[in-house]
Amino acid sequence: MKTIIKDFEFKTIIGCLEFEREHKQIITLDIEYQSDDIIDYRLVMQEIELIYKNGKFEFVEESIKVTFEKLKLKFPNLISVKIRVIKPQALKNCKVGAMDEIVY
């Protein structure tokens, strides 16, 4: 069975443009994960917020890879994780982001 967190929204520093490095922007994150054991989704959400608070990433793709690594360290029973990160305000006429999946 997979656990799903959808439309998890918070503000963070993410992006390579100068204004993106100075001001937090909203991102929306979807995650699906599978584990050998039940992992409380609230703990996963707290860990993700901490990763993004401390990361101040230049690229969405980089943020996903680091999140994979840190989630596995925090929750060693993870089997697989799929993450989609969207920056809804990056451009005026569309939403942009990235998605990746890992099987440990």
Backbone as CSV, one residue per row, in Angstrom:
resi,resn,N_x,N_y,N_z,CA_x,CA_y,CA_z,C_x,C_y,C_z
1,MET,0.840,-1.171,0.000,0.000,0.000,0.000,0.892,1.244,0.000
2,LYS,0.420,2.294,-0.674,1.145,3.559,-0.715,0.401,4.605,0.090
3,THR,1.177,5.482,0.712,0.622,6.650,1.382,0.774,7.830,0.436
4,ILE,-0.253,8.677,0.376,-0.254,9.810,-0.545,-0.467,11.103,0.242
5,ILE,0.377,12.083,-0.046,0.202,13.447,0.455,0.086,14.319,-0.786
6,LYS,-1.006,15.033,-0.922,-1.261,15.799,-2.143,-1.493,17.267,-1.805
7,ASP,-0.970,18.130,-2.679,-1.156,19.578,-2.553,-0.632,20.134,-1.230
8,PHE,0.481,19.590,-0.762,1.147,20.106,0.438,1.818,21.418,0.045
9,GLU,1.361,22.504,0.632,1.783,23.845,0.203,2.494,24.565,1.342
10,PHE,3.644,25.140,1.011,4.386,25.932,1.984,5.329,26.874,1.240
11,LYS,5.902,27.819,1.981,6.820,28.790,1.384,8.256,28.380,1.673
12,THR,9.125,28.620,0.682,10.529,28.285,0.824,11.366,29.117,-0.144
13,ILE,12.661,29.141,0.087,13.596,29.736,-0.865,13.951,28.649,-1.862
14,ILE,13.602,28.856,-3.121,13.930,27.881,-4.162,13.983,28.614,-5.500
15,GLY,15.044,28.388,-6.240,15.205,29.021,-7.540,16.597,29.607,-7.698
16,CYS,16.970,29.880,-8.934,18.319,30.383,-9.213,18.330,31.872,-9.565
17,LEU,17.169,32.471,-9.767,17.129,33.899,-10.070,17.307,34.707,-8.788
18,GLU,17.863,35.908,-8.928,18.203,36.716,-7.757,17.014,36.935,-6.823
19,PHE,15.851,37.311,-7.373,14.694,37.562,-6.514,14.206,36.283,-5.835
20,GLU,14.426,35.119,-6.465,14.028,33.851,-5.861,14.928,33.486,-4.680
21,ARG,16.145,33.998,-4.682,17.095,33.726,-3.600,16.828,34.616,-2.386
22,GLU,16.081,35.716,-2.611,15.848,36.685,-1.538,14.476,36.564,-0.892
23,HIS,13.501,36.040,-1.631,12.125,35.996,-1.129,11.575,34.579,-1.211
24,LYS,10.911,34.170,-0.135,10.262,32.859,-0.147,9.122,32.872,-1.148
25,GLN,8.917,31.725,-1.773,7.782,31.567,-2.675,7.044,30.282,-2.333
26,ILE,5.819,30.229,-2.744,4.993,29.050,-2.491,5.415,27.924,-3.423
27,ILE,5.516,26.717,-2.861,5.615,25.524,-3.685,4.510,24.571,-3.258
28,THR,4.127,23.720,-4.187,3.159,22.668,-3.907,3.862,21.340,-4.129
29,LEU,3.751,20.460,-3.168,4.454,19.188,-3.225,3.460,18.044,-3.101
30,ASP,3.591,17.077,-3.985,2.841,15.820,-3.888,3.866,14.718,-3.644
31,ILE,3.538,13.796,-2.765,4.444,12.691,-2.495,3.633,11.409,-2.318
32,GLU,4.167,10.337,-2.861,3.642,8.998,-2.621,4.807,8.189,-2.084
33,TYR,4.566,7.440,-1.025,5.639,6.600,-0.517,5.108,5.258,-0.057
34,GLN,5.997,4.280,-0.147,5.678,2.927,0.269,6.757,2.493,1.251
35,SER,6.333,1.756,2.281,7.253,1.370,3.333,6.936,-0.031,3.832
36,ASP,7.920,-0.633,4.483,7.711,-1.932,5.133,6.824,-1.792,6.366
37,ASP,6.704,-0.575,6.852,5.966,-0.304,8.076,5.150,0.976,7.875
38,ILE,4.207,1.229,8.733,3.425,2.459,8.638,4.285,3.626,9.108
39,ILE,4.331,4.685,8.303,5.040,5.909,8.662,4.000,7.018,8.727
40,ASP,3.923,7.673,9.855,2.956,8.739,10.080,3.192,9.867,9.067
41,TYR,2.198,10.168,8.260,2.353,11.195,7.230,2.661,12.564,7.816
42,ARG,2.222,12.822,9.045,2.557,14.106,9.671,4.058,14.240,9.903
43,LEU,4.699,13.137,10.258,6.156,13.145,10.449,6.876,13.360,9.118
44,VAL,6.343,12.757,8.078,6.918,12.950,6.738,6.790,14.413,6.329
45,MET,5.634,15.003,6.543,5.414,16.409,6.194,6.351,17.324,6.991
46,GLN,6.514,17.053,8.268,7.426,17.859,9.092,8.858,17.761,8.562
47,GLU,9.271,16.569,8.203,10.630,16.368,7.692,10.826,17.095,6.368
48,ILE,9.831,17.036,5.495,9.922,17.726,4.205,10.043,19.235,4.413
49,GLU,9.227,19.794,5.288,9.326,21.237,5.554,10.702,21.610,6.087
50,LEU,11.245,20.780,6.942,12.579,21.027,7.494,13.643,20.960,6.395
51,ILE,13.531,19.990,5.514,14.478,19.855,4.393,14.459,21.113,3.534
52,TYR,13.283,21.596,3.198,13.176,22.770,2.330,13.532,24.060,3.064
53,LYS,13.283,24.106,4.357,13.660,25.291,5.134,15.180,25.427,5.183
54,ASN,15.856,24.328,5.384,17.310,24.348,5.514,18.037,24.293,4.177
55,GLY,17.366,23.798,3.133,18.032,23.575,1.850,18.285,24.814,1.023
56,LYS,17.303,25.696,0.942,17.398,26.882,0.090,17.971,26.504,-1.289
57,PHE,17.264,25.655,-1.977,17.721,25.051,-3.225,17.670,26.019,-4.401
58,GLU,18.602,25.838,-5.330,18.585,26.616,-6.567,17.687,25.966,-7.612
59,PHE,17.590,24.637,-7.578,16.827,23.925,-8.599,15.834,22.963,-7.951
60,VAL,14.654,22.884,-8.507,13.626,21.977,-8.014,14.136,20.535,-8.082
61,GLU,14.808,20.205,-9.163,15.330,18.842,-9.343,16.306,18.470,-8.217
62,GLU,17.156,19.420,-7.861,18.103,19.212,-6.763,17.348,18.969,-5.454
63,SER,16.291,19.724,-5.225,15.521,19.587,-3.987,14.902,18.196,-3.872
64,ILE,14.467,17.651,-4.980,13.860,16.317,-4.960,14.901,15.261,-4.615
65,LYS,16.070,15.330,-5.223,17.127,14.349,-4.952,17.565,14.386,-3.486
66,VAL,17.724,15.577,-2.939,18.107,15.705,-1.526,16.986,15.171,-0.631
67,THR,15.749,15.439,-0.997,14.616,14.948,-0.207,14.588,13.426,-0.194
68,PHE,14.849,12.787,-1.333,14.942,11.315,-1.371,15.967,10.821,-0.350
69,GLU,17.157,11.422,-0.360,18.248,10.985,0.522,17.887,11.171,1.996
70,LYS,17.369,12.345,2.325,17.095,12.654,3.728,15.895,11.870,4.268
71,LEU,14.895,11.640,3.423,13.760,10.834,3.881,14.185,9.403,4.178
72,LYS,15.056,8.847,3.341,15.520,7.472,3.560,16.335,7.373,4.851
73,LEU,17.135,8.412,5.142,17.890,8.419,6.400,16.958,8.495,7.608
74,LYS,15.944,9.322,7.506,14.997,9.517,8.614,14.056,8.322,8.770
75,PHE,13.647,7.741,7.646,12.684,6.631,7.638,13.286,5.458,6.858
76,PRO,14.147,4.665,7.503,14.869,3.605,6.784,13.972,2.510,6.192
77,ASN,12.728,2.405,6.646,11.826,1.377,6.121,11.198,1.741,4.776
78,LEU,11.517,2.916,4.248,10.959,3.312,2.947,11.403,2.337,1.858
79,ILE,10.462,2.015,0.999,10.743,1.152,-0.154,10.838,1.986,-1.429
80,SER,9.912,2.931,-1.576,9.910,3.791,-2.756,9.280,5.136,-2.407
81,VAL,9.673,6.148,-3.176,9.141,7.499,-2.986,8.991,8.150,-4.357
82,LYS,7.874,8.819,-4.558,7.631,9.613,-5.763,7.283,11.027,-5.310
83,ILE,7.983,12.013,-5.871,7.780,13.408,-5.462,7.550,14.273,-6.690
84,ARG,6.585,15.163,-6.569,6.333,16.185,-7.590,6.328,17.538,-6.889
85,VAL,7.162,18.460,-7.377,7.235,19.806,-6.813,6.846,20.800,-7.897
86,ILE,5.896,21.662,-7.574,5.402,22.674,-8.511,5.628,24.059,-7.913
87,LYS,6.111,24.964,-8.763,6.225,26.383,-8.398,5.092,27.120,-9.128
88,PRO,3.950,27.308,-8.462,2.773,27.850,-9.145,2.888,29.315,-9.551
89,GLN,3.805,30.053,-8.957,3.905,31.477,-9.257,5.175,31.839,-10.017
90,ALA,5.912,30.845,-10.494,7.182,31.118,-11.179,6.969,31.860,-12.499
91,LEU,5.934,31.488,-13.223,5.595,32.131,-14.488,4.127,32.530,-14.460
92,LYS,3.771,33.543,-15.232,2.402,34.053,-15.189,1.389,33.155,-15.885
93,ASN,1.801,32.466,-16.937,0.811,31.732,-17.727,0.867,30.217,-17.551
94,CYS,1.651,29.725,-16.572,1.675,28.281,-16.328,2.330,27.991,-14.981
95,LYS,2.243,26.749,-14.578,2.919,26.262,-13.384,4.082,25.395,-13.858
96,VAL,5.221,25.508,-13.188,6.396,24.725,-13.579,6.888,23.920,-12.379
97,GLY,7.620,22.855,-12.676,8.156,22.037,-11.608,8.863,20.827,-12.145
98,ALA,9.015,19.836,-11.276,9.696,18.600,-11.649,9.112,17.445,-10.833
99,MET,9.357,16.239,-11.337,8.865,15.045,-10.676,9.899,13.933,-10.860
100,ASP,10.065,13.123,-9.825,10.971,11.988,-9.935,10.504,10.907,-8.957
101,GLU,11.024,9.709,-9.175,10.650,8.570,-8.340,11.888,7.743,-8.082
102,ILE,11.962,7.181,-6.889,13.092,6.325,-6.532,12.585,5.065,-5.866
103,VAL,13.230,3.948,-6.173,13.006,2.703,-5.479,14.318,2.380,-4.759
104,TYR,14.266,2.248,-3.456,15.488,2.031,-2.677,15.898,0.582,-2.697
